[in-house]
Amino acid sequence: MNNFSNRPRLDRAKMTRPKRNKSFFLCAIALCLTTSCSNSSQTNNPDKSVNQNTTTNDINTTIKNKNMITQKITPSIWVETTDAKAVADYYLSIFKDGKLKEHHKYTNPPEAGGGKFETALIEIAGMEVSILAAGPFQKFNESVSLVINTKDQAETDYYWNALTTNGGQESSCGWCKDKYGLSWQVVPVEFYELINNTDPKIREKALKNTLQQKKLILSELK
């Protein structure tokens, strides 16, 4: 028989814990919180049956959380501030038909470095957008942008001016940034008809003049 008493024992006092990646930990927490779901009350596999021991409160919580999510895919933006309500108010001042659906405040645990952050969920132009206000750990770039398809020049002018004023920035070819650095494309729907026109002269003129513009001006593209 093996003599288990002769096996070396681990000295727990000498063991060191691996260093945690603070940013990764914060991202993991934020991801869980911004989805408005409870891991303890939901399952990712719809084919699994509900455990017989699940309480009525757990079932009600699960149903409530599922009803809170109305989109299969929700854009999530990480802004450098920690005031999600201010960010929500900013976008709702631009998209007049929007509304604030959720706003939450959180405190990071000590192992994540402490500090506070907030989340918000807004609906603008019929689309839900999740806001994570967790400080200057991540920055936007032009590889991801949101496109506003406008009905005419007047609506194009409105959104362009609203996004580029008060700290925003104009770019070229219909691109701009808002005060938080998020990139937008403000594009009148007629623009697509011009650049995809079967007449090469119309198509080429529209493409050529687009490169010379910041805000898209339809009258100069035709």
Rosetta blueprint (number, residue, H / E / L):
1 M L
2 N L
3 N L
4 F H
5 S H
6 N H
7 R L
8 P L
9 R L
10 L L
11 D L
12 R L
13 A L
14 K L
15 M L
16 T L
17 R L
18 P L
19 K L
20 R L
21 N L
22 K H
23 S H
24 F H
25 F H
26 L H
27 C H
28 A H
29 I H
30 A H
31 L H
32 C H
33 L H
34 T H
35 T L
36 S L
37 C L
38 S L
39 N L
40 S L
41 S L
42 Q L
43 T L
44 N L
45 N L
46 P L
47 D L
48 K L
49 S L
50 V L
51 N L
52 Q L
53 N L
54 T L
55 T L
56 T H
57 N H
58 D H
59 I H
60 N H
61 T H
62 T H
63 I H
64 K H
65 N H
66 K H
67 N H
68 M H
69 I L
70 T L
71 Q L
72 K L
73 I L
74 T L
75 P L
76 S E
77 I E
78 W E
79 V E
80 E L
81 T L
82 T L
83 D L
84 A H
85 K H
86 A H
87 V H
88 A H
89 D H
90 Y H
91 Y H
92 L H
93 S H
94 I H
95 F L
96 K L
97 D L
98 G L
99 K E
100 L E
101 K E
102 E E
103 H E
104 H E
105 K E
106 Y E
107 T E
108 N L
109 P L
110 P H
111 E H
112 A H
113 G L
114 G L
115 G L
116 K E
117 F E
118 E E
119 T E
120 A E
121 L E
122 I E
123 E E
124 I E
125 A L
126 G L
127 M E
128 E E
129 V E
130 S E
131 I E
132 L E
133 A E
134 A L
135 G L
136 P L
137 F L
138 Q L
139 K L
140 F L
141 N L
142 E L
143 S L
144 V L
145 S E
146 L E
147 V E
148 I E
149 N E
150 T E
151 K L
152 D L
153 Q H
154 A H
155 E H
156 T H
157 D H
158 Y H
159 Y H
160 W H
161 N H
162 A H
163 L H
164 T H
165 T L
166 N L
167 G L
168 G L
169 Q E
170 E E
171 S L
172 S L
173 C L
174 G L
175 W E
176 C E
177 K E
178 D L
179 K L
180 Y L
181 G L
182 L L
183 S E
184 W E
185 Q E
186 V E
187 V E
188 P E
189 V H
190 E H
191 F H
192 Y H
193 E H
194 L H
195 I H
196 N L
197 N L
198 T L
199 D L
200 P H
201 K H
202 I H
203 R H
204 E H
205 K H
206 A H
207 L H
208 K H
209 N H
210 T H
211 L L
212 Q L
213 Q L
214 K L
215 K L
216 L L
217 I L
218 L H
219 S H
220 E H
221 L H
222 K L
